[in-house]
Amino acid sequence: MADRDGKIWMDGTMVDWRDAKIHVLTHTLHYGCGAFEGVRAYETPDGTAIFRLREHTERLFNSAKILRMKIPFTVEQVMEAQRDVVRANALKSCYLRPLTWIGSGKLGVSPKGNQIHLMVAAWPWGAYLGEEGLAKGIRVKTSSYTRHHVNITMTQAKAVSNYTNSILANMEATEDGYDEAMLLDASGFVSEGAGENLFIIKKGVVYTPDLSAGALNGITRDTIFAICQDLGLKLVEKRITRDEVYICDEAFFTGTAAEVTPIRELDRVQIGIGARGPITTKIQAAFFDIVGGRNPKYAEWLTRV
Ligand code: PMP
């Protein structure tokens, strides 16, 4: 990814893609204390727009706060940086990656006095779990790795270090021939996917794990809450067990990258009809209408670049 044309916003200036480099003694590279966001911009009838830009940017600042990192920019500046990056790279639709990290000033575990940096990159990125996954559903495996307990690395921060757990789970699942992993919390209840929130549907009611299971407070998850309300679907946040997923009627993952991806199988157990279910289909269509600027009710969630 490093060797290509384009621009990356780094600490307040736009630099050439190939020159967006950091030192090997960067604190975050050694100890994993950093935070990032995943954001998407979509083509809409009014031009390219970033979906829920403010919420993503505020979550980045909250992640940094949880990690005791002070970002040396304002929320407004970082929102503007993201719009600038999409424009500078002439992208119609894309994935955006803001990242904040601790510099290379000193390498003791205590980062005190070290500079906090921020960058924003953007590039085209299609369906994270595949176009076929969006249409037909994916195969998921319950991970042998436990999701972080809420008092280990702070699960409401989109912290760099949390993703070692995601990488291990995803690699285990994909090497076993599945598309993605589902992780359980330290008590054995369903938490989330390696990079997605999970929803199940049973007898017309939509359920998702409450955040005490260590799942990230997903912005797509929140969007699904609004969609359920619009569609007159009851939504319940609760503890969910692995076997409840086996016997549910429909299941799907949500995330900025994964969007709304149906799950057709967990641990070789077919879920519902073994394909994208009827309620998932409706929720997914409503989601793509909102992000694509085809639902005026949510126009304020779209920031034109
Ligand atoms: N959980 C994890 C672990 C994630 O990485 C993501 C992706 N950011 C999500 C859930 C979904 O969050 P969002 O909908 O805000 O992208």
py3Dmol code that shows the C-alpha trace and the ligand (Angstrom):
import py3Dmol

protein = """\
ATOM      1  CA  MET A   1       0.000   0.000   0.000  1.00  0.00           C
ATOM      2  CA  ALA A   2       2.940   2.318   0.617  1.00  0.00           C
ATOM      3  CA  ASP A   3       4.061   2.728  -2.986  1.00  0.00           C
ATOM      4  CA  ARG A   4       1.343   4.599  -4.804  1.00  0.00           C
ATOM      5  CA  ASP A   5       0.269   8.046  -5.869  1.00  0.00           C
ATOM      6  CA  GLY A   6      -2.010  10.106  -3.675  1.00  0.00           C
ATOM      7  CA  LYS A   7      -2.052  12.351  -0.634  1.00  0.00           C
ATOM      8  CA  ILE A   8      -2.188  11.631   3.083  1.00  0.00           C
ATOM      9  CA  TRP A   9      -2.956  14.220   5.744  1.00  0.00           C
ATOM     10  CA  MET A  10      -0.231  14.087   8.411  1.00  0.00           C
ATOM     11  CA  ASP A  11      -0.143  16.388  11.438  1.00  0.00           C
ATOM     12  CA  GLY A  12      -1.865  19.217   9.632  1.00  0.00           C
ATOM     13  CA  THR A  13      -0.283  19.060   6.198  1.00  0.00           C
ATOM     14  CA  MET A  14      -1.033  17.089   3.066  1.00  0.00           C
ATOM     15  CA  VAL A  15       1.978  14.930   2.147  1.00  0.00           C
ATOM     16  CA  ASP A  16       2.657  12.650  -0.806  1.00  0.00           C
ATOM     17  CA  TRP A  17       1.507   9.076  -0.154  1.00  0.00           C
ATOM     18  CA  ARG A  18       5.062   7.710  -0.501  1.00  0.00           C
ATOM     19  CA  ASP A  19       6.448  10.243   1.985  1.00  0.00           C
ATOM     20  CA  ALA A  20       3.923   9.530   4.761  1.00  0.00           C
ATOM     21  CA  LYS A  21       6.481   7.772   6.976  1.00  0.00           C
ATOM     22  CA  ILE A  22       7.275   7.409  10.678  1.00  0.00           C
ATOM     23  CA  HIS A  23      10.388   6.395  12.633  1.00  0.00           C
ATOM     24  CA  VAL A  24      11.047   2.773  13.744  1.00  0.00           C
ATOM     25  CA  LEU A  25      11.257   3.979  17.361  1.00  0.00           C
ATOM     26  CA  THR A  26       7.649   5.172  17.291  1.00  0.00           C
ATOM     27  CA  HIS A  27       6.165   4.420  20.728  1.00  0.00           C
ATOM     28  CA  THR A  28       2.890   3.014  19.340  1.00  0.00           C
ATOM     29  CA  LEU A  29       4.786   0.614  17.084  1.00  0.00           C
ATOM     30  CA  HIS A  30       6.392  -0.920  20.182  1.00  0.00           C
ATOM     31  CA  TYR A  31       3.606  -0.879  22.761  1.00  0.00           C
ATOM     32  CA  GLY A  32       0.382  -0.592  20.764  1.00  0.00           C
ATOM     33  CA  CYS A  33      -1.124   2.457  22.426  1.00  0.00           C
ATOM     34  CA  GLY A  34      -2.941   4.306  19.654  1.00  0.00           C
ATOM     35  CA  ALA A  35      -6.442   4.719  18.305  1.00  0.00           C
ATOM     36  CA  PHE A  36      -8.020   4.777  14.891  1.00  0.00           C
ATOM     37  CA  GLU A  37     -11.277   5.096  13.006  1.00  0.00           C
ATOM     38  CA  GLY A  38     -12.799   3.468   9.981  1.00  0.00           C
ATOM     39  CA  VAL A  39     -15.060   5.808   8.051  1.00  0.00           C
ATOM     40  CA  ARG A  40     -16.728   5.563   4.654  1.00  0.00           C
ATOM     41  CA  ALA A  41     -17.629   8.097   2.008  1.00  0.00           C
ATOM     42  CA  TYR A  42     -20.328   7.187  -0.494  1.00  0.00           C
ATOM     43  CA  GLU A  43     -21.447   8.556  -3.807  1.00  0.00           C
ATOM     44  CA  THR A  44     -24.824  10.208  -3.369  1.00  0.00           C
ATOM     45  CA  PRO A  45     -27.109  12.090  -5.801  1.00  0.00           C
ATOM     46  CA  ASP A  46     -25.621  15.328  -4.355  1.00  0.00           C
ATOM     47  CA  GLY A  47     -22.012  14.221  -4.731  1.00  0.00           C
ATOM     48  CA  THR A  48     -19.608  12.348  -2.487  1.00  0.00           C
ATOM     49  CA  ALA A  49     -20.513  12.435   1.206  1.00  0.00           C
ATOM     50  CA  ILE A  50     -18.897  11.058   4.359  1.00  0.00           C
ATOM     51  CA  PHE A  51     -21.270   9.006   6.500  1.00  0.00           C
ATOM     52  CA  ARG A  52     -21.621  10.088  10.137  1.00  0.00           C
ATOM     53  CA  LEU A  53     -18.365  12.017  10.041  1.00  0.00           C
ATOM     54  CA  ARG A  54     -18.948  13.798  13.347  1.00  0.00           C
ATOM     55  CA  GLU A  55     -19.779  10.595  15.228  1.00  0.00           C
ATOM     56  CA  HIS A  56     -16.673   8.845  13.900  1.00  0.00           C
ATOM     57  CA  THR A  57     -14.479  11.829  14.726  1.00  0.00           C
ATOM     58  CA  GLU A  58     -15.937  12.148  18.210  1.00  0.00           C
ATOM     59  CA  ARG A  59     -15.366   8.439  18.782  1.00  0.00           C
ATOM     60  CA  LEU A  60     -11.721   8.917  17.766  1.00  0.00           C
ATOM     61  CA  PHE A  61     -11.367  11.669  20.358  1.00  0.00           C
ATOM     62  CA  ASN A  62     -13.103   9.516  22.965  1.00  0.00           C
ATOM     63  CA  SER A  63     -10.815   6.578  22.153  1.00  0.00           C
ATOM     64  CA  ALA A  64      -7.827   8.894  22.637  1.00  0.00           C
ATOM     65  CA  LYS A  65      -9.282  10.190  25.903  1.00  0.00           C
ATOM     66  CA  ILE A  66      -9.733   6.641  27.206  1.00  0.00           C
ATOM     67  CA  LEU A  67      -6.092   5.960  26.291  1.00  0.00           C
ATOM     68  CA  ARG A  68      -5.026   9.231  27.956  1.00  0.00           C
ATOM     69  CA  MET A  69      -3.768  10.678  24.684  1.00  0.00           C
ATOM     70  CA  LYS A  70      -4.406  14.340  23.922  1.00  0.00           C
ATOM     71  CA  ILE A  71      -4.959  14.853  20.195  1.00  0.00           C
ATOM     72  CA  PRO A  72      -3.375  18.231  19.282  1.00  0.00           C
ATOM     73  CA  PHE A  73      -6.239  19.153  16.928  1.00  0.00           C
ATOM     74  CA  THR A  74      -9.922  19.956  17.372  1.00  0.00           C
ATOM     75  CA  VAL A  75     -12.802  17.716  16.288  1.00  0.00           C
ATOM     76  CA  GLU A  76     -13.615  20.315  13.598  1.00  0.00           C
ATOM     77  CA  GLN A  77     -10.046  20.274  12.264  1.00  0.00           C
ATOM     78  CA  VAL A  78     -10.038  16.479  12.048  1.00  0.00           C
ATOM     79  CA  MET A  79     -13.424  16.481  10.320  1.00  0.00           C
ATOM     80  CA  GLU A  80     -12.081  18.999   7.814  1.00  0.00           C
ATOM     81  CA  ALA A  81      -8.926  16.899   7.337  1.00  0.00           C
ATOM     82  CA  GLN A  82     -11.079  13.940   6.318  1.00  0.00           C
ATOM     83  CA  ARG A  83     -12.996  16.011   3.758  1.00  0.00           C
ATOM     84  CA  ASP A  84      -9.687  17.378   2.443  1.00  0.00           C
ATOM     85  CA  VAL A  85      -8.248  13.881   1.997  1.00  0.00           C
ATOM     86  CA  VAL A  86     -11.224  12.672  -0.030  1.00  0.00           C
ATOM     87  CA  ARG A  87     -11.000  15.779  -2.223  1.00  0.00           C
ATOM     88  CA  ALA A  88      -7.199  15.650  -2.572  1.00  0.00           C
ATOM     89  CA  ASN A  89      -7.393  12.061  -3.819  1.00  0.00           C
ATOM     90  CA  ALA A  90     -10.396  12.787  -6.064  1.00  0.00           C
ATOM     91  CA  LEU A  91     -12.288   9.837  -4.572  1.00  0.00           C
ATOM     92  CA  LYS A  92     -15.956   9.283  -5.379  1.00  0.00           C
ATOM     93  CA  SER A  93     -16.444   6.625  -2.725  1.00  0.00           C
ATOM     94  CA  CYS A  94     -13.831   5.368  -0.297  1.00  0.00           C
ATOM     95  CA  TYR A  95     -12.790   4.117   3.103  1.00  0.00           C
ATOM     96  CA  LEU A  96     -11.073   6.618   5.395  1.00  0.00           C
ATOM     97  CA  ARG A  97      -8.559   5.752   8.053  1.00  0.00           C
ATOM     98  CA  PRO A  98      -7.740   8.368  10.681  1.00  0.00           C
ATOM     99  CA  LEU A  99      -5.090   7.161  13.156  1.00  0.00           C
ATOM    100  CA  THR A 100      -3.579   8.812  16.205  1.00  0.00           C
ATOM    101  CA  TRP A 101      -0.317   7.545  17.651  1.00  0.00           C
ATOM    102  CA  ILE A 102       2.438   8.350  20.126  1.00  0.00           C
ATOM    103  CA  GLY A 103       5.675   9.619  18.615  1.00  0.00           C
ATOM    104  CA  SER A 104       9.306   8.540  18.763  1.00  0.00           C
ATOM    105  CA  GLY A 105      10.544  11.152  21.250  1.00  0.00           C
ATOM    106  CA  LYS A 106      11.162   8.563  23.958  1.00  0.00           C
ATOM    107  CA  LEU A 107      10.625   4.865  24.353  1.00  0.00           C
ATOM    108  CA  GLY A 108       9.910   4.198  28.005  1.00  0.00           C
ATOM    109  CA  VAL A 109       6.542   2.562  28.577  1.00  0.00           C
ATOM    110  CA  SER A 110       5.257   5.825  30.044  1.00  0.00           C
ATOM    111  CA  PRO A 111       4.422   7.981  27.026  1.00  0.00           C
ATOM    112  CA  LYS A 112       4.409  11.200  29.084  1.00  0.00           C
ATOM    113  CA  GLY A 113       5.955  14.083  27.162  1.00  0.00           C
ATOM    114  CA  ASN A 114       5.903  12.233  23.850  1.00  0.00           C
ATOM    115  CA  GLN A 115       4.239  13.928  20.898  1.00  0.00           C
ATOM    116  CA  ILE A 116       0.779  12.745  19.800  1.00  0.00           C
ATOM    117  CA  HIS A 117       0.418  12.504  16.024  1.00  0.00           C
ATOM    118  CA  LEU A 118      -2.561  12.153  13.712  1.00  0.00           C
ATOM    119  CA  MET A 119      -2.942  11.108  10.128  1.00  0.00           C
ATOM    120  CA  VAL A 120      -5.840  10.545   7.717  1.00  0.00           C
ATOM    121  CA  ALA A 121      -5.595   8.334   4.639  1.00  0.00           C
ATOM    122  CA  ALA A 122      -8.342   7.309   2.199  1.00  0.00           C
ATOM    123  CA  TRP A 123      -8.596   4.795  -0.608  1.00  0.00           C
ATOM    124  CA  PRO A 124     -11.271   2.908  -2.541  1.00  0.00           C
ATOM    125  CA  TRP A 125     -12.393  -0.209  -0.659  1.00  0.00           C
ATOM    126  CA  GLY A 126     -15.268  -2.382  -1.853  1.00  0.00           C
ATOM    127  CA  ALA A 127     -17.339  -4.816   0.205  1.00  0.00           C
ATOM    128  CA  TYR A 128     -15.118  -5.869   3.151  1.00  0.00           C
ATOM    129  CA  LEU A 129     -16.559  -9.394   3.339  1.00  0.00           C
ATOM    130  CA  GLY A 130     -17.152  -9.637  -0.412  1.00  0.00           C
ATOM    131  CA  GLU A 131     -20.028  -8.721  -2.722  1.00  0.00           C
ATOM    132  CA  GLU A 132     -21.198 -12.327  -2.561  1.00  0.00           C
ATOM    133  CA  GLY A 133     -21.186 -12.120   1.235  1.00  0.00           C
ATOM    134  CA  LEU A 134     -23.475  -9.079   1.103  1.00  0.00           C
ATOM    135  CA  ALA A 135     -25.903 -10.906  -1.169  1.00  0.00           C
ATOM    136  CA  LYS A 136     -25.774 -14.482   0.117  1.00  0.00           C
ATOM    137  CA  GLY A 137     -24.357 -14.307   3.608  1.00  0.00           C
ATOM    138  CA  ILE A 138     -21.066 -15.456   5.089  1.00  0.00           C
ATOM    139  CA  ARG A 139     -19.822 -18.432   7.085  1.00  0.00           C
ATOM    140  CA  VAL A 140     -18.654 -17.631  10.597  1.00  0.00           C
ATOM    141  CA  LYS A 141     -16.731 -19.546  13.232  1.00  0.00           C
ATOM    142  CA  THR A 142     -16.880 -19.050  16.990  1.00  0.00           C
ATOM    143  CA  SER A 143     -13.358 -18.063  17.925  1.00  0.00           C
ATOM    144  CA  SER A 144     -11.196 -19.978  20.369  1.00  0.00           C
ATOM    145  CA  TYR A 145      -9.931 -16.514  21.403  1.00  0.00           C
ATOM    146  CA  THR A 146     -11.929 -14.605  24.017  1.00  0.00           C
ATOM    147  CA  ARG A 147     -12.866 -10.970  23.350  1.00  0.00           C
ATOM    148  CA  HIS A 148     -11.160  -8.480  25.634  1.00  0.00           C
ATOM    149  CA  HIS A 149     -12.694  -8.176  29.048  1.00  0.00           C
ATOM    150  CA  VAL A 150     -14.019  -4.626  29.580  1.00  0.00           C
ATOM    151  CA  ASN A 151     -11.236  -3.908  32.088  1.00  0.00           C
ATOM    152  CA  ILE A 152      -8.224  -5.006  30.044  1.00  0.00           C
ATOM    153  CA  THR A 153      -7.551  -2.675  27.129  1.00  0.00           C
ATOM    154  CA  MET A 154     -10.807  -0.710  27.300  1.00  0.00           C
ATOM    155  CA  THR A 155     -13.303  -2.014  24.801  1.00  0.00           C
ATOM    156  CA  GLN A 156     -15.003   1.320  24.062  1.00  0.00           C
ATOM    157  CA  ALA A 157     -11.764   2.683  22.642  1.00  0.00           C
ATOM    158  CA  LYS A 158     -11.080   1.732  19.047  1.00  0.00           C
ATOM    159  CA  ALA A 159      -7.575   1.018  20.262  1.00  0.00           C
ATOM    160  CA  VAL A 160      -4.813  -0.265  18.027  1.00  0.00           C
ATOM    161  CA  SER A 161      -3.875  -2.910  20.618  1.00  0.00           C
ATOM    162  CA  ASN A 162      -7.389  -4.401  20.646  1.00  0.00           C
ATOM    163  CA  TYR A 163      -6.853  -5.565  17.095  1.00  0.00           C
ATOM    164  CA  THR A 164      -4.248  -8.213  17.912  1.00  0.00           C
ATOM    165  CA  ASN A 165      -7.205 -10.109  19.346  1.00  0.00           C
ATOM    166  CA  SER A 166      -9.179  -9.431  16.134  1.00  0.00           C
ATOM    167  CA  ILE A 167      -6.272 -10.506  13.915  1.00  0.00           C
ATOM    168  CA  LEU A 168      -5.825 -13.794  15.792  1.00  0.00           C
ATOM    169  CA  ALA A 169      -9.542 -14.542  15.634  1.00  0.00           C
ATOM    170  CA  ASN A 170      -9.867 -13.609  11.967  1.00  0.00           C
ATOM    171  CA  MET A 171      -6.792 -15.619  10.954  1.00  0.00           C
ATOM    172  CA  GLU A 172      -7.940 -18.669  12.861  1.00  0.00           C
ATOM    173  CA  ALA A 173     -11.388 -18.512  11.230  1.00  0.00           C
ATOM    174  CA  THR A 174     -10.195 -17.794   7.695  1.00  0.00           C
ATOM    175  CA  GLU A 175      -7.434 -20.429   7.828  1.00  0.00           C
ATOM    176  CA  ASP A 176     -10.152 -22.900   8.806  1.00  0.00           C
ATOM    177  CA  GLY A 177     -12.099 -21.906   5.676  1.00  0.00           C
ATOM    178  CA  TYR A 178     -14.611 -19.523   7.239  1.00  0.00           C
ATOM    179  CA  ASP A 179     -15.158 -15.897   6.250  1.00  0.00           C
ATOM    180  CA  GLU A 180     -15.013 -14.282   9.686  1.00  0.00           C
ATOM    181  CA  ALA A 181     -14.812 -14.969  13.418  1.00  0.00           C
ATOM    182  CA  MET A 182     -17.382 -14.379  16.139  1.00  0.00           C
ATOM    183  CA  LEU A 183     -15.886 -13.803  19.587  1.00  0.00           C
ATOM    184  CA  LEU A 184     -17.332 -14.583  22.996  1.00  0.00           C
ATOM    185  CA  ASP A 185     -16.680 -12.472  26.076  1.00  0.00           C
ATOM    186  CA  ALA A 186     -14.805 -13.717  29.134  1.00  0.00           C
ATOM    187  CA  SER A 187     -18.067 -15.152  30.542  1.00  0.00           C
ATOM    188  CA  GLY A 188     -18.868 -17.028  27.344  1.00  0.00           C
ATOM    189  CA  PHE A 189     -21.559 -14.692  25.999  1.00  0.00           C
ATOM    190  CA  VAL A 190     -21.535 -13.448  22.424  1.00  0.00           C
ATOM    191  CA  SER A 191     -19.565 -10.239  22.027  1.00  0.00           C
ATOM    192  CA  GLU A 192     -18.960  -9.326  18.371  1.00  0.00           C
ATOM    193  CA  GLY A 193     -17.109 -10.179  15.179  1.00  0.00           C
ATOM    194  CA  ALA A 194     -13.403  -9.486  14.690  1.00  0.00           C
ATOM    195  CA  GLY A 195     -14.354  -6.109  13.202  1.00  0.00           C
ATOM    196  CA  GLU A 196     -18.149  -6.085  13.306  1.00  0.00           C
ATOM    197  CA  ASN A 197     -21.109  -5.922  15.660  1.00  0.00           C
ATOM    198  CA  LEU A 198     -23.544  -8.819  15.609  1.00  0.00           C
ATOM    199  CA  PHE A 199     -27.331  -8.889  15.343  1.00  0.00           C
ATOM    200  CA  ILE A 200     -29.707 -11.858  15.423  1.00  0.00           C
ATOM    201  CA  ILE A 201     -33.405 -12.029  14.608  1.00  0.00           C
ATOM    202  CA  LYS A 202     -35.844 -14.433  16.239  1.00  0.00           C
ATOM    203  CA  LYS A 203     -39.601 -14.421  15.657  1.00  0.00           C
ATOM    204  CA  GLY A 204     -39.414 -10.928  14.156  1.00  0.00           C
ATOM    205  CA  VAL A 205     -37.495  -9.384  17.085  1.00  0.00           C
ATOM    206  CA  VAL A 206     -33.974  -8.050  16.556  1.00  0.00           C
ATOM    207  CA  TYR A 207     -31.369  -8.707  19.281  1.00  0.00           C
ATOM    208  CA  THR A 208     -27.797  -7.499  19.729  1.00  0.00           C
ATOM    209  CA  PRO A 209     -25.318  -8.032  22.586  1.00  0.00           C
ATOM    210  CA  ASP A 210     -25.304  -5.215  25.118  1.00  0.00           C
ATOM    211  CA  LEU A 211     -21.975  -3.401  25.352  1.00  0.00           C
ATOM    212  CA  SER A 212     -21.022  -5.049  28.643  1.00  0.00           C
ATOM    213  CA  ALA A 213     -20.034  -8.037  26.479  1.00  0.00           C
ATOM    214  CA  GLY A 214     -17.037  -5.967  25.337  1.00  0.00           C
ATOM    215  CA  ALA A 215     -18.334  -5.075  21.882  1.00  0.00           C
ATOM    216  CA  LEU A 216     -17.416  -1.740  20.350  1.00  0.00           C
ATOM    217  CA  ASN A 217     -20.242   0.800  20.324  1.00  0.00           C
ATOM    218  CA  GLY A 218     -20.517   0.629  16.544  1.00  0.00           C
ATOM    219  CA  ILE A 219     -21.803   3.570  14.572  1.00  0.00           C
ATOM    220  CA  THR A 220     -23.382   1.162  12.082  1.00  0.00           C
ATOM    221  CA  ARG A 221     -24.940  -0.621  15.089  1.00  0.00           C
ATOM    222  CA  ASP A 222     -26.512   2.688  16.072  1.00  0.00           C
ATOM    223  CA  THR A 223     -27.693   3.206  12.493  1.00  0.00           C
ATOM    224  CA  ILE A 224     -29.402  -0.213  12.637  1.00  0.00           C
ATOM    225  CA  PHE A 225     -31.235   0.901  15.803  1.00  0.00           C
ATOM    226  CA  ALA A 226     -32.715   3.818  13.821  1.00  0.00           C
ATOM    227  CA  ILE A 227     -33.590   1.553  10.892  1.00  0.00           C
ATOM    228  CA  CYS A 228     -35.360  -0.929  13.197  1.00  0.00           C
ATOM    229  CA  GLN A 229     -37.432   1.910  14.603  1.00  0.00           C
ATOM    230  CA  ASP A 230     -38.335   3.080  11.084  1.00  0.00           C
ATOM    231  CA  LEU A 231     -39.294  -0.463  10.054  1.00  0.00           C
ATOM    232  CA  GLY A 232     -41.352  -1.012  13.224  1.00  0.00           C
ATOM    233  CA  LEU A 233     -39.010  -3.763  14.415  1.00  0.00           C
ATOM    234  CA  LYS A 234     -38.552  -4.332  18.135  1.00  0.00           C
ATOM    235  CA  LEU A 235     -34.877  -4.187  19.095  1.00  0.00           C
ATOM    236  CA  VAL A 236     -33.472  -5.649  22.306  1.00  0.00           C
ATOM    237  CA  GLU A 237     -29.924  -5.283  23.687  1.00  0.00           C
ATOM    238  CA  LYS A 238     -29.175  -8.270  25.896  1.00  0.00           C
ATOM    239  CA  ARG A 239     -26.766 -11.048  26.727  1.00  0.00           C
ATOM    240  CA  ILE A 240     -26.757 -13.565  23.894  1.00  0.00           C
ATOM    241  CA  THR A 241     -25.450 -17.112  23.989  1.00  0.00           C
ATOM    242  CA  ARG A 242     -23.729 -18.930  21.174  1.00  0.00           C
ATOM    243  CA  ASP A 243     -26.551 -21.452  20.883  1.00  0.00           C
ATOM    244  CA  GLU A 244     -29.119 -18.661  20.581  1.00  0.00           C
ATOM    245  CA  VAL A 245     -27.281 -17.740  17.382  1.00  0.00           C
ATOM    246  CA  TYR A 246     -27.500 -21.354  16.131  1.00  0.00           C
ATOM    247  CA  ILE A 247     -31.285 -21.358  16.496  1.00  0.00           C
ATOM    248  CA  CYS A 248     -32.097 -17.805  15.443  1.00  0.00           C
ATOM    249  CA  ASP A 249     -33.980 -17.116  12.199  1.00  0.00           C
ATOM    250  CA  GLU A 250     -31.500 -14.600  10.758  1.00  0.00           C
ATOM    251  CA  ALA A 251     -28.170 -13.085  11.733  1.00  0.00           C
ATOM    252  CA  PHE A 252     -25.956 -10.356  10.355  1.00  0.00           C
ATOM    253  CA  PHE A 253     -22.763  -8.428  11.053  1.00  0.00           C
ATOM    254  CA  THR A 254     -22.533  -4.637  10.895  1.00  0.00           C
ATOM    255  CA  GLY A 255     -19.587  -2.295  10.555  1.00  0.00           C
ATOM    256  CA  THR A 256     -18.299   0.610   8.531  1.00  0.00           C
ATOM    257  CA  ALA A 257     -16.195  -1.780   6.470  1.00  0.00           C
ATOM    258  CA  ALA A 258     -18.584  -4.774   6.621  1.00  0.00           C
ATOM    259  CA  GLU A 259     -21.727  -2.605   6.176  1.00  0.00           C
ATOM    260  CA  VAL A 260     -24.649  -5.052   6.690  1.00  0.00           C
ATOM    261  CA  THR A 261     -23.386  -8.568   5.960  1.00  0.00           C
ATOM    262  CA  PRO A 262     -25.775 -11.506   6.467  1.00  0.00           C
ATOM    263  CA  ILE A 263     -24.496 -14.597   8.293  1.00  0.00           C
ATOM    264  CA  ARG A 264     -25.676 -17.880   6.835  1.00  0.00           C
ATOM    265  CA  GLU A 265     -23.745 -20.298   9.019  1.00  0.00           C
ATOM    266  CA  LEU A 266     -22.068 -20.424  12.420  1.00  0.00           C
ATOM    267  CA  ASP A 267     -19.730 -23.325  13.242  1.00  0.00           C
ATOM    268  CA  ARG A 268     -21.189 -25.331  10.320  1.00  0.00           C
ATOM    269  CA  VAL A 269     -24.681 -24.904  11.747  1.00  0.00           C
ATOM    270  CA  GLN A 270     -27.023 -23.368   9.155  1.00  0.00           C
ATOM    271  CA  ILE A 271     -28.765 -20.217  10.347  1.00  0.00           C
ATOM    272  CA  GLY A 272     -32.399 -19.921   9.283  1.00  0.00           C
ATOM    273  CA  ILE A 273     -32.760 -20.535   5.568  1.00  0.00           C
ATOM    274  CA  GLY A 274     -28.987 -20.521   5.079  1.00  0.00           C
ATOM    275  CA  ALA A 275     -29.129 -17.355   3.003  1.00  0.00           C
ATOM    276  CA  ARG A 276     -29.837 -13.644   3.504  1.00  0.00           C
ATOM    277  CA  GLY A 277     -33.135 -13.604   5.374  1.00  0.00           C
ATOM    278  CA  PRO A 278     -36.156 -11.404   4.583  1.00  0.00           C
ATOM    279  CA  ILE A 279     -35.769  -8.978   7.513  1.00  0.00           C
ATOM    280  CA  THR A 280     -32.002  -8.697   6.976  1.00  0.00           C
ATOM    281  CA  THR A 281     -32.728  -7.902   3.327  1.00  0.00           C
ATOM    282  CA  LYS A 282     -34.999  -5.025   4.368  1.00  0.00           C
ATOM    283  CA  ILE A 283     -32.540  -3.672   6.935  1.00  0.00           C
ATOM    284  CA  GLN A 284     -29.663  -3.913   4.468  1.00  0.00           C
ATOM    285  CA  ALA A 285     -31.632  -2.087   1.758  1.00  0.00           C
ATOM    286  CA  ALA A 286     -32.594   0.648   4.234  1.00  0.00           C
ATOM    287  CA  PHE A 287     -28.933   0.971   5.247  1.00  0.00           C
ATOM    288  CA  PHE A 288     -27.722   1.388   1.668  1.00  0.00           C
ATOM    289  CA  ASP A 289     -30.485   3.925   1.018  1.00  0.00           C
ATOM    290  CA  ILE A 290     -29.331   6.005   3.985  1.00  0.00           C
ATOM    291  CA  VAL A 291     -25.593   5.923   3.183  1.00  0.00           C
ATOM    292  CA  GLY A 292     -26.317   6.470  -0.490  1.00  0.00           C
ATOM    293  CA  GLY A 293     -28.276   9.661   0.242  1.00  0.00           C
ATOM    294  CA  ARG A 294     -31.628   8.218  -0.829  1.00  0.00           C
ATOM    295  CA  ASN A 295     -33.396   8.745   2.500  1.00  0.00           C
ATOM    296  CA  PRO A 296     -33.900  12.471   3.241  1.00  0.00           C
ATOM    297  CA  LYS A 297     -34.697  11.744   6.894  1.00  0.00           C
ATOM    298  CA  TYR A 298     -30.997  11.070   7.488  1.00  0.00           C
ATOM    299  CA  ALA A 299     -29.529  13.808   5.305  1.00  0.00           C
ATOM    300  CA  GLU A 300     -27.717  15.261   8.329  1.00  0.00           C
ATOM    301  CA  TRP A 301     -25.680  12.042   8.637  1.00  0.00           C
ATOM    302  CA  LEU A 302     -24.032  12.822   5.303  1.00  0.00           C
ATOM    303  CA  THR A 303     -21.291  15.445   5.076  1.00  0.00           C
ATOM    304  CA  ARG A 304     -20.558  16.606   1.561  1.00  0.00           C
ATOM    305  CA  VAL A 305     -16.884  16.741   0.717  1.00  0.00           C
TER     306      VAL A 305
END
"""
ligand_1 = """\
16
PMP
N -16.483 -3.976 16.453
C -15.204 -3.904 16.070
C -14.185 -4.673 16.819
C -14.839 -3.113 14.976
O -13.562 -3.044 14.591
C -15.835 -2.414 14.278
C -15.459 -1.572 13.095
N -15.125 -0.265 13.494
C -17.155 -2.517 14.712
C -17.441 -3.314 15.798
C -18.257 -1.768 14.025
O -18.145 -0.406 14.298
P -18.646 0.685 13.253
O -20.001 0.308 12.862
O -18.588 1.959 14.012
O -17.694 0.657 12.118
"""
view = py3Dmol.view(width=600, height=400)
view.addModel(protein, "pdb")
view.setStyle({"model": 0}, {"cartoon": {"style": "trace"}})
view.addModel(ligand_1, "xyz")
view.setStyle({"model": 1}, {"stick": {}})
view.zoomTo()
view.show()
